[in-house]
Amino acid sequence: MNVITYRPKDSEDGFFLMLASPDVKPDAKPLPKTVVFVVDRSGSMTGQKFEQARGALKFLLQQLKPEDNFNLVVYDSAVESFRPELQRADEGTIKAATGFVDGLYAGGSTNIDGALQTALAQLTDPKRPSATTKK
């Protein structure tokens, strides 16, 4: 466990960040997981921010294992999913998802509520660890 503290001025309250990491055994087998990536493609993301988000998303897609399930939900004024339901992270779906990411552009308003509702509705299996990430 690590703690980082910061106080801007002696007369002000400070902040802290606590990092806690479990002790992972090298022989521990990772659990199959479900991940729904939620990506902002609204007009405020135009330019370098969107290019960084797109690059990070493509990197994360490459980290998925074949036993993992995933989907992509992108939003601006409208909400769009890579596929209507979760996908198995095999070579073909990762390649198709990467192509989907390459075709995204930034523009429009911000319908984050609709995007999060769409993403959370896909996390229905209580037996699998799941995560929704927002970029």
Secondary structure, 3 states (H helix, E strand, C coil): CEEEEECCCCCCCCEEEEECCCCCCCCCCCCCCEEEEEEECCHHHCCHHHHHHHHHHHHHHHHCCCCCEEEEEEECCCEEECCCCCEECCHHHHHHHHHHHHCCCCCCCCCHHHHHHHHHCCCCCCCCCEEEEEC
